[in-house]
Amino acid sequence: MARPHLDDQHLAAAYRRDARRLLIWLTRRTYDAQLAVDLVAETYARAWAARRRYHGDPQDPEGLAAWTFGIARHVLADALRRGRSERAAMARLGVQAPVLAPDEIARLEDLAELGTLRASLGVALQDLSPEQRHAVRLRVVDELGYPAIARRLGISEDAARARVSRGLRTLAGAMEGGT
């Protein structure tokens, strides 16, 4: 007997069931409600494009949610790597990214408890050594490459990588309690 395939109705039902949870998850990771909305749209656009490759039971909500969140992790990684969401893929599929009104952004930030997370991040940043904090700022805020960070700090590239890596690990550990 053939396994049922993931069709538009199952994916639409998954969206209705899981999109809000995914939106909050992405908002807490990006600290940017508008970007999170874009990433949710991209996640479901990719899920729709890949629906024939879904091998689970389309009527299993947990399995479908896990598959969709897996896609979201890839979408988030891509967006973070490039520093923006994949608007080209959305345009290719004819998907318009919704634009949030200021009150919608405020509501989503409230749901994701971004105020608390920002406060925790501020404390965690202060707990870093000045050297790590400066290296993380150069890498994350200024978006410098490791050779440039090394030159700015007067250290080797390996030392720059180590400072950034240790700083980010420390920050991630501090933020785990709030996610």
C-alpha positions in Angstrom: 0.0 0.0 0.0 1.4 3.4 -1.0 2.2 5.8 1.8 0.1 9.0 1.7 2.0 12.0 0.4 2.3 15.4 1.9 -0.2 17.5 0.1 -1.3 21.2 0.3 -4.0 20.5 2.8 -1.7 18.7 5.2 1.0 21.5 4.9 -1.7 24.2 5.4 -2.9 22.4 8.5 0.7 22.2 9.8 1.1 25.9 9.1 -2.1 26.8 11.1 -1.0 24.5 13.9 2.8 25.3 14.1 3.5 28.7 12.5 3.0 30.8 15.7 5.3 28.5 17.7 7.9 28.7 14.9 7.5 32.5 14.7 8.3 32.8 18.4 11.2 30.4 18.1 12.7 32.4 15.3 12.1 35.7 17.0 13.9 34.5 20.0 16.9 33.5 17.9 17.1 36.6 15.7 15.8 39.3 18.1 14.1 40.7 15.0 10.3 40.2 14.6 10.2 41.3 10.9 13.1 39.0 10.0 11.4 36.1 11.9 8.2 36.7 9.9 10.3 36.5 6.7 12.0 33.3 7.9 8.7 31.7 8.7 7.5 32.5 5.2 10.7 31.1 3.7 10.5 28.0 5.8 7.0 27.2 4.6 7.9 28.1 1.0 10.8 25.6 1.2 8.6 23.0 2.9 6.0 23.4 0.1 8.8 23.1 -2.6 10.1 19.9 -0.8 6.8 18.4 0.1 7.3 15.4 -2.2 10.5 14.5 -0.3 8.7 14.3 3.0 8.9 10.6 4.0 6.8 10.7 7.2 3.1 10.3 7.8 1.5 13.6 6.8 -1.1 13.1 9.4 1.5 12.9 12.2 1.6 16.4 13.6 4.7 15.8 15.7 6.7 14.3 12.8 5.6 17.1 10.4 6.4 19.7 13.0 9.9 18.2 13.5 10.5 18.2 9.7 9.3 21.8 9.4 11.5 22.9 12.3 14.4 21.2 10.7 13.8 23.2 7.6 13.6 26.3 9.8 17.0 25.6 11.3 18.5 25.5 7.8 16.7 28.7 6.8 17.9 30.5 10.0 21.5 29.3 9.4 21.3 30.5 5.8 19.9 33.9 6.9 22.5 34.3 9.6 25.3 33.3 7.3 24.3 35.8 4.7 23.0 38.4 7.1 19.5 38.5 5.4 16.6 36.2 4.5 16.3 34.6 1.1 14.0 37.1 -0.5 15.0 35.8 -4.0 13.5 32.4 -3.3 10.3 34.0 -2.0 10.0 36.2 -5.1 10.7 33.1 -7.3 7.8 31.3 -5.6 5.6 34.5 -5.8 5.4 34.7 -2.0 5.0 38.2 -0.6 6.6 38.7 2.8 4.1 40.2 5.2 5.1 43.5 6.7 4.4 43.9 10.4 2.8 47.0 11.8 4.6 48.5 14.8 2.0 47.1 17.3 2.3 43.6 15.7 6.1 43.8 16.2 5.7 44.9 19.8 3.2 42.1 20.4 5.5 39.5 18.9 8.5 40.8 20.9 6.4 40.6 24.0 5.3 37.0 23.2 8.9 36.0 22.6 10.0 37.8 25.8 12.7 39.7 24.0 13.0 42.3 26.8 14.0 39.6 29.2 16.3 38.0 26.7 18.0 41.3 25.9 18.5 42.0 29.6 20.0 38.5 30.0 22.3 39.1 27.0 23.4 42.5 28.4 24.4 40.8 31.7 26.1 38.0 29.9 28.1 40.4 27.7 29.3 42.2 30.8 30.5 38.9 32.3 32.8 38.3 29.3 36.4 39.4 29.6 37.0 42.8 27.9 39.1 41.0 25.2 36.3 38.5 24.4 33.6 41.2 24.4 35.6 43.3 22.0 36.3 40.3 19.7 32.6 39.3 19.7 31.6 42.9 18.9 34.0 43.1 16.0 32.7 39.8 14.6 29.0 40.0 15.3 28.2 43.7 15.3 30.9 45.0 12.9 30.7 41.8 10.8 34.5 41.7 10.4 36.3 38.6 9.2 38.9 36.9 11.4 41.9 38.4 9.6 40.6 41.9 10.2 39.7 41.1 13.8 43.3 39.8 14.3 44.8 43.0 12.8 42.6 45.2 14.9 43.4 43.4 18.2 47.1 42.8 17.3 46.8 39.1 17.8 47.0 36.0 15.6 44.0 34.9 13.5 43.8 31.7 15.6 43.7 33.8 18.8 40.9 35.9 17.3 38.9 32.8 16.4 39.4 31.4 19.9 38.3 34.7 21.6 35.2 34.9 19.4 34.3 31.3 19.8 34.8 31.3 23.6 32.8 34.5 23.9 29.9 33.2 21.8 29.9 29.9 23.6 29.6 31.8 26.9 26.8 33.9 25.6 25.0 30.9 24.2 25.2 29.1 27.5 23.9 32.2 29.4 21.0 32.5 26.9 20.0 28.8 27.1 18.1 29.5 30.3 15.9 32.1 28.5 15.0 30.2 25.3 
